[in-house]
Amino acid sequence: MPRKAKELSATEVRRITHPGTGGNLNVAVGGVDGLQLQVTPTGARSWLLRVTIKGKRRQLGLGPFPDVTLAQARERARGIKEQVWQGIDPLAEKRRFTFAQAMERTLESRTAEFRNDKHKKQWRSTLDKYAVPVLGDMPVSDIDVSDVLRVLEPIWPTKTETASRLRGRIEAVLSWATVGGHRKGDNPARWRGNLDAVLPKPGKVAKVKHNPALSLTDAADWFSDLRKRDGMATRALEFVALTAARSGEVRGATWDEIDMDAGLWIIPAERMKAQREHRVPLTADAVALLKGLPRMQGSPYVFPAARGGMLSDMALSACMKRIHEARDGGYLDPRSGRPAVPHGLRSTFRDWTAERTEYERDMVEIALAHTVGTTVERAYRRSDMIEKRRQMMGAWARFLKGKAGAKVVKLEAANG
């Protein structure tokens, strides 16, 4: 009777290395008969399962290590052995594993990465609309570059941004399938050194459409019209203007993120586009606005909807549209001639800072929660310039209130 392999721990498995000579090293890790860690002379490591299928000895790949952990490899090996015991050929099943199935499994595995349900729905909707009709029933092991191009080429020239995001999502699904042992080889949806050779760069196909913004000459009039109006969406829009924050960040703001005494709004990483915590200095005007808001019992939101949930993006857009329609000639973007929208307020703020020599570019980009500098530069930058930004936002508030002529030489302290 063959000797049973010793059941290795995760630490012992991590310590397995190739001796440097000879071919691949296969080490039985125990726990499931036939489960081995294969180590190549280059140091690459992957899981193998030796199993007898219909009288023939077969070797199945279970994915790379450490992407697939020891516990996961044992679980997969037990699942395959159960299939064999039931008379199912796991190799045939693997060949039938479709793109649609891989997509569902990928969505399950990435749940924690989605910032909210809307992000998850967007991820799924583009795949359902464009990829599934072409790739859905195909085994993931059979999908190649030509198949990916059948999905992307029809929409690449006209819906470039959507197509670019779709490509990344197809790449993620096929990556999951590779790690899961359902396909081998290069990812046919990879951009660099692959699709970039046959598809034009997104930036060359379609220019990014900027959100219509207020002109600097209209900003004070618009802000005055805004402050004359009532309503929670109106106050939220005013807060957007004073902080230069994104609409979604303001609409999702909760009272526990606000420190009135310190004049700070700390937005957690999971609510930020860049997935990093962002501190927003609150000026006297912003604090006064918050103190004047009613608090809805049972709702955590600073700017709640009528039933206590989060305000919709349309609520702020509708508010801005009403202000535009109430003014003779409206509030139009000077470049596009289109009515200004809430997100365009950030562009107006950026235009204002561009006219001011005292505000360094990095500080402005940090205020807008943009990624600044290289990874190394960000690691060494310990300050987010919060007090300098507070003074800048105070000057911005004065500009919005029509005090554009006041040259900022002596900057007001704290919440000025």
C-alpha positions in Angstrom: 0.0 0.0 0.0 1.5 3.4 -1.0 2.8 5.5 1.8 0.5 8.5 2.7 2.2 11.9 2.2 2.8 14.0 5.2 0.3 16.9 5.5 2.3 20.1 5.2 1.4 23.4 6.7 1.1 26.6 4.8 4.4 27.8 6.3 6.1 24.6 5.2 4.7 25.0 1.7 6.0 28.6 1.4 9.5 27.3 2.2 9.6 24.8 -0.6 12.2 25.9 -3.2 13.9 24.4 -6.3 17.3 22.9 -5.6 18.7 24.6 -8.7 19.4 21.6 -10.8 17.3 19.1 -12.8 13.8 19.5 -14.1 10.6 20.5 -12.3 10.3 19.6 -8.6 7.0 18.1 -7.5 6.3 17.9 -3.8 3.3 16.1 -2.3 1.7 18.4 0.2 -0.7 15.9 1.8 -4.3 16.4 2.9 -5.6 15.1 -0.5 -4.0 12.2 -2.2 -2.2 13.2 -5.4 -2.0 17.0 -4.6 1.4 18.4 -5.4 3.2 21.7 -5.5 5.3 22.0 -8.7 8.3 24.2 -8.6 10.2 25.0 -11.8 13.9 25.8 -12.1 13.0 29.5 -12.5 11.1 29.4 -9.2 7.6 29.5 -10.6 5.2 27.5 -8.4 1.8 26.0 -9.2 -0.6 23.3 -8.0 -1.0 19.9 -9.7 -3.4 17.0 -8.9 -2.5 13.5 -10.1 -5.7 11.5 -10.5 -7.0 8.4 -12.3 -9.9 9.2 -14.7 -11.5 6.2 -16.4 -8.4 4.1 -15.9 -6.0 6.7 -17.1 -3.5 8.6 -15.0 -4.1 12.3 -15.6 -2.5 15.5 -14.3 -4.7 18.6 -13.7 -3.5 22.1 -13.0 -5.2 23.9 -10.1 -3.7 27.3 -10.5 -0.5 29.2 -9.5 0.8 29.5 -5.9 0.4 31.7 -3.9 -2.6 33.1 -5.9 -4.2 29.8 -5.0 -3.5 29.1 -1.3 -2.8 25.7 0.2 -6.3 25.6 1.6 -7.9 26.5 -1.7 -5.8 23.9 -3.6 -7.0 21.2 -1.2 -10.6 22.3 -1.5 -10.3 22.2 -5.4 -8.6 18.9 -5.3 -11.4 17.4 -3.1 -14.0 18.8 -5.5 -12.3 17.2 -8.5 -11.9 13.8 -6.7 -15.6 14.0 -5.8 -16.4 14.5 -9.5 -14.3 11.5 -10.5 -16.0 9.3 -7.8 -19.3 10.3 -9.4 -18.1 9.3 -12.8 -17.7 12.8 -14.1 -14.6 13.7 -16.2 -13.3 17.0 -14.7 -11.2 17.7 -17.8 -14.3 17.7 -19.9 -16.2 19.9 -17.3 -13.3 22.3 -17.3 -13.4 22.6 -21.1 -17.2 23.4 -20.8 -16.7 26.2 -18.2 -18.1 29.2 -20.0 -17.3 32.9 -20.0 -20.7 33.6 -18.4 -19.9 31.2 -15.5 -16.5 32.8 -15.1 -18.1 36.2 -15.0 -20.4 35.3 -12.2 -17.6 33.8 -10.2 -15.4 36.9 -10.8 -18.2 39.2 -9.6 -18.6 37.1 -6.4 -14.8 37.2 -5.7 -14.6 41.0 -6.3 -17.6 42.0 -4.1 -15.4 43.6 -1.5 -13.7 45.7 -4.1 -16.8 47.4 -5.4 -17.3 50.8 -3.8 -21.1 50.5 -3.8 -23.9 48.6 -5.5 -24.0 51.1 -8.4 -20.3 50.3 -9.2 -21.1 46.5 -9.2 -24.2 47.0 -11.4 -22.1 49.1 -13.9 -19.5 46.4 -14.0 -22.1 43.7 -14.7 -24.2 45.8 -17.1 -21.3 46.4 -19.6 -20.4 42.8 -19.6 -24.0 41.7 -20.0 -24.7 44.1 -22.8 -21.6 43.7 -24.9 -19.5 40.6 -23.9 -22.0 38.0 -22.9 -23.9 38.0 -26.3 -20.6 37.1 -28.0 -18.5 35.2 -25.4 -21.2 34.0 -22.9 -21.5 30.4 -24.1 -17.9 30.0 -25.1 -15.6 27.9 -22.9 -13.1 30.3 -21.4 -10.3 27.9 -22.5 -11.2 28.6 -26.1 -11.3 32.4 -26.0 -8.6 34.1 -28.0 -7.7 37.6 -29.2 -10.0 37.4 -32.2 -13.0 36.7 -29.9 -12.2 39.7 -27.7 -11.9 41.9 -30.7 -15.3 40.7 -31.9 -16.7 42.3 -28.7 -14.6 45.5 -28.7 -14.1 46.6 -32.4 -17.8 47.5 -33.0 -17.9 50.0 -30.1 -14.3 51.1 -29.9 -14.6 54.1 -32.3 -18.0 55.4 -31.0 -18.1 54.4 -27.3 -14.4 54.4 -26.6 -14.5 55.0 -22.8 -17.1 52.3 -22.3 -15.1 49.9 -24.6 -11.9 50.6 -22.7 -13.6 49.8 -19.3 -15.2 46.7 -20.9 -11.8 45.5 -22.0 -10.4 45.7 -18.5 -13.4 43.8 -17.2 -13.0 41.0 -19.7 -9.4 40.8 -18.8 -10.3 40.4 -15.1 -12.8 37.6 -15.9 -10.2 35.7 -17.9 -7.6 36.3 -15.3 -9.9 34.7 -12.7 -10.4 31.8 -15.1 -6.7 31.3 -15.5 -6.0 31.4 -11.7 -8.9 29.0 -11.3 -7.3 26.5 -13.7 -10.0 26.9 -16.4 -7.6 28.2 -19.0 -3.9 28.5 -19.8 -1.6 31.0 -21.5 -1.6 34.7 -22.0 -4.7 36.8 -21.4 -6.2 37.7 -24.8 -7.8 40.9 -23.3 -4.5 42.3 -22.1 -3.8 45.8 -23.5 0.0 46.3 -23.3 1.9 44.3 -25.8 -1.3 42.7 -27.1 -4.5 44.6 -28.0 -2.6 47.9 -28.3 -1.1 46.5 -31.5 -4.5 46.3 -33.2 -6.7 48.9 -31.5 -6.0 52.7 -31.5 -5.2 54.2 -28.1 -8.4 55.4 -26.5 -7.1 59.0 -26.2 -6.5 59.0 -30.0 -10.0 57.9 -30.8 -12.1 60.2 -28.7 -11.3 63.2 -26.5 -12.6 63.2 -23.0 -15.8 65.2 -22.7 -15.4 67.7 -19.9 -18.4 68.5 -17.7 -19.8 71.9 -18.5 -18.6 74.4 -16.0 -19.5 77.9 -14.8 -17.4 80.7 -16.1 -15.4 82.6 -13.5 -17.3 85.8 -14.4 -20.7 84.0 -13.6 -19.6 82.2 -10.5 -20.5 84.8 -7.9 -23.9 85.5 -9.6 -24.7 81.8 -9.6 -23.6 81.3 -6.0 -25.9 84.2 -5.0 -28.8 82.7 -6.9 -28.1 79.3 -5.2 -28.1 80.8 -1.7 -31.5 82.3 -2.2 -33.1 78.9 -2.7 -34.2 76.4 0.0 -34.1 72.6 0.1 -31.7 69.8 1.0 -30.4 69.3 -2.5 -29.7 73.1 -2.7 -27.6 73.0 0.5 -25.8 69.9 -0.8 -25.0 71.8 -4.0 -23.7 74.8 -2.0 -21.5 72.4 0.0 -20.1 71.0 -3.3 -19.2 74.5 -4.4 -17.5 75.4 -1.1 -15.5 72.3 -0.8 -14.8 71.5 -4.5 -15.7 67.9 -3.6 -17.3 65.4 -5.9 -21.1 65.2 -5.9 -21.1 61.5 -4.7 -18.7 62.4 -1.8 -21.1 65.1 -0.6 -24.3 63.1 -1.1 -22.8 60.2 0.8 -21.3 62.3 3.7 -22.3 61.2 7.2 -22.3 63.1 10.4 -19.6 60.9 11.9 -17.2 62.0 9.1 -17.5 65.7 10.3 -15.5 67.3 13.0 -17.0 70.7 13.6 -14.6 71.8 16.2 -11.5 71.0 14.1 -13.3 72.2 10.9 -12.6 68.9 9.1 -14.4 66.5 7.0 -12.6 63.2 6.8 -13.9 61.0 3.9 -12.9 57.3 4.4 -11.0 55.5 1.7 -13.8 53.2 0.6 -15.9 56.3 -0.5 -13.1 57.9 -2.5 -12.4 57.3 -6.2 -8.6 56.8 -5.5 -9.4 54.5 -2.5 -7.4 56.7 -0.1 -8.7 58.7 2.9 -9.2 62.3 2.1 -9.3 65.2 4.5 -11.3 68.3 3.5 -10.7 71.6 5.5 -14.0 73.3 6.3 -14.1 77.1 6.1 -16.4 79.3 8.3 -19.0 79.3 5.5 -19.0 75.5 5.2 -19.2 75.0 9.0 -22.1 77.6 9.2 -23.9 75.7 6.5 -23.6 72.4 8.3 -24.7 73.9 11.7 -27.8 75.3 10.0 -28.9 71.9 8.7 -31.7 69.9 10.4 -30.7 66.4 11.4 -33.1 63.6 10.4 -33.7 61.1 13.1 -32.5 57.6 12.0 -30.5 58.8 9.1 -26.7 59.1 9.2 -26.5 61.4 6.2 -25.6 65.0 6.4 -27.8 65.7 3.3 -30.5 63.1 3.5 -33.2 62.5 0.9 -36.9 62.9 2.0 -37.0 59.3 3.3 -33.7 59.3 5.0 -31.6 57.7 2.4 -28.8 59.2 0.2 -29.8 62.0 -2.1 -29.7 61.1 -5.8 -27.3 62.6 -8.3 -30.3 63.8 -10.2 -31.5 65.9 -7.2 -28.4 68.1 -7.5 -28.6 68.2 -11.3 -32.2 69.3 -11.2 -31.4 72.0 -8.7 -28.7 73.4 -10.9 -31.0 73.1 -13.9 -33.6 75.2 -12.2 -31.1 77.9 -11.4 -30.0 77.9 -15.0 -33.5 78.2 -16.3 -34.5 81.0 -13.9 -31.8 83.3 -15.3 -32.1 85.1 -18.6 -29.5 83.4 -20.8 -28.8 80.8 -18.1 -25.4 79.7 -16.8 -23.4 78.3 -19.7 -20.0 76.8 -20.1 -18.0 79.4 -22.0 -16.2 76.6 -24.1 -19.0 74.3 -25.0 -22.0 76.6 -24.6 -23.8 73.9 -22.6 -25.5 74.5 -19.3 -23.2 74.1 -16.3 -23.6 70.9 -14.2 -22.6 70.1 -10.6 -19.4 68.2 -11.4 -18.3 71.2 -13.5 -17.9 73.3 -10.3 -14.6 71.5 -9.7 -13.4 72.7 -13.1 -14.5 76.2 -12.2 -12.5 75.9 -9.0 -9.5 74.6 -11.0 -9.8 77.6 -13.4 -9.8 80.0 -10.4 -6.7 78.5 -8.9 -4.9 78.7 -12.3 -5.4 82.5 -12.2 -3.7 82.7 -8.7 0.1 82.5 -8.6 0.1 81.8 -4.8 -1.4 78.3 -5.1 1.0 75.6 -6.1 -0.3 73.0 -8.5 0.2 70.0 -6.1 -1.8 71.6 -3.4 -4.7 72.2 -5.8 -4.6 68.6 -7.0 -4.6 67.4 -3.5 -7.6 69.6 -2.8 -9.4 67.9 -5.7 -8.4 64.5 -4.4 -6.4 63.7 -7.5 -3.4 61.4 -7.4 -0.3 63.5 -7.3 3.3 62.3 -8.1 4.8 58.9 -8.4 4.3 56.1 -5.9 7.6 56.9 -4.3 6.8 60.6 -4.1 3.5 59.9 -2.5 5.2 57.6 0.0 7.5 60.4 1.1 4.9 63.1 1.2 3.6 63.1 4.7 1.6 66.3 4.6 -1.7 67.0 2.8 -1.2 70.7 3.3 -4.4 70.9 5.3 -3.9 74.4 6.8 -2.7 75.9 3.5 -5.6 74.4 1.8 -8.0 75.8 4.4 -6.7 79.3 3.6 -7.1 78.6 -0.1 -10.7 77.4 0.4 -11.4 80.5 2.5 -10.3 82.7 -0.4 -12.4 80.6 -2.8 -15.4 81.1 -0.6 -14.9 84.9 -0.7 -14.6 84.7 -4.4 -17.9 82.9 -4.7 -19.5 85.5 -2.5 -18.5 88.2 -4.9 -15.4 89.5 -3.1 -13.1 88.8 -6.0 -11.4 92.1 -5.8 -9.9 91.5 -2.3 -6.3 90.5 -2.9 -5.4 87.7 -0.5 -2.2 89.0 1.2 -3.0 88.5 4.8 -4.7 85.1 4.9 -7.3 84.6 7.6 -6.4 81.9 10.1 -8.2 78.7 10.8 -11.7 78.8 9.3 -11.3 82.2 7.6 
